[in-house]
């Protein structure tokens, strides 16, 4: 699987997250995953919640349509975006 795949109208993302960065930024590919830096710290689920909100904004969907499928306590995460309204340019890296 690439760093993303479509499941009907839903988008599955394989991400490698670097928390506690200076800014939120998509870095590029890292081991068949999309590497993203986020400014949130990885304590008390703050990074996961922050990333969920950030992805919702990027794909213009409600936060409830962004589901963490795998990797709640790891840097490698799999998210499902239900029926994204837009697909950001950075996805096609």
Residue pairs with C-beta under 8 A, 6 or more apart in sequence:
1 12
1 14
1 32
2 14
2 32
3 13
3 14
3 15
3 29
3 32
3 33
3 34
3 93
4 11
4 12
4 13
4 14
4 34
4 91
5 11
5 12
6 12
7 80
9 82
9 83
10 80
10 81
10 82
10 83
11 59
11 80
11 81
11 84
11 87
12 69
12 78
12 79
12 80
13 34
13 55
13 78
13 79
13 80
13 81
13 91
14 32
14 33
14 34
14 76
14 77
14 78
15 33
15 34
15 35
15 36
15 51
15 76
15 77
15 78
15 79
16 30
16 31
16 33
16 34
16 35
16 36
16 75
16 76
16 77
17 35
17 36
17 37
17 38
17 47
17 51
17 75
17 76
17 77
18 27
18 35
18 36
18 37
18 38
18 75
19 38
19 40
19 41
19 42
19 47
19 75
20 39
20 40
20 41
20 42
21 37
21 38
21 39
22 37
22 39
23 37
23 39
24 36
24 37
24 38
24 39
24 54
25 36
25 37
26 34
26 35
26 36
26 37
26 90
26 93
27 35
27 36
27 37
28 34
28 35
28 93
29 35
29 93
33 76
34 90
34 91
34 93
36 51
38 47
38 50
38 51
38 54
39 50
40 46
40 47
40 49
40 50
40 51
41 47
45 72
48 68
48 72
48 77
51 77
51 79
52 63
52 66
52 68
52 79
53 63
55 66
55 79
55 81
56 62
56 63
56 65
56 66
58 88
59 66
59 81
59 84
59 85
59 86
59 87
59 88
60 84
60 85
60 86
61 81
61 82
61 83
61 84
61 85
65 81
65 82
65 83
66 79
66 80
66 81
66 82
67 79
67 80
67 82
68 77
68 78
68 79
69 78
69 79
69 80
70 77
70 78
71 77
71 78
